[in-house]
């Protein structure tokens, strides 16, 4: 029943997960992030964070903790108009990025936009989490400080285990 309600909520909220009908842009900074690469296993995600980004590049870490009542949703992450990946419950991925400005949002909440300005060597963290809007919840993007993001990233798989994932 919960899964059915979540699917109805997705349809009503206008969530698009296919990515084919999303706006595209010729923005070279966003194109450097890559499109549609799957989420990384937690070990690969954490290992990638231990190494510095390649010279002249920055890094954006995208993740989503487990939220039981929104488990049926798998929103895409859009950066400067390009789909760079999909976040399922308890997943994450890292993307290298050229220095510059980025606008990030979830297809489940395109009105909540995170604006970042990246410098070379910098790492920023963006989490998709539940936000109450109107009469329902959406998975919205928010920037998270490193001191809060790192512990959440270490516990991504644990947040799935207590839900039987």
HELIX and SHEET records of a PDB file:
HELIX    1   1 UNK A    2  UNK A   13  1                                  12    
HELIX    2   2 UNK A   28  UNK A   31  1                                   4    
HELIX    3   3 UNK A   42  UNK A   50  1                                   9    
HELIX    4   4 UNK A   68  UNK A   70  5                                   3    
HELIX    5   5 UNK A  146  UNK A  154  1                                   9    
HELIX    6   6 UNK A  156  UNK A  161  1                                   6    
SHEET    1   A 4 UNK A  91  UNK A  98  0                                        
SHEET    2   A 4 UNK A  57  UNK A  64 -1                                        
SHEET    3   A 4 UNK A 123  UNK A 133  1                                        
SHEET    4   A 4 UNK A 136  UNK A 144 -1                                        
SHEET    1   B 4 UNK A  82  UNK A  86  0                                        
SHEET    2   B 4 UNK A  76  UNK A  79 -1                                        
SHEET    3   B 4 UNK A 100  UNK A 106 -1                                        
SHEET    4   B 4 UNK A 109  UNK A 118 -1                                        
END                                                                             
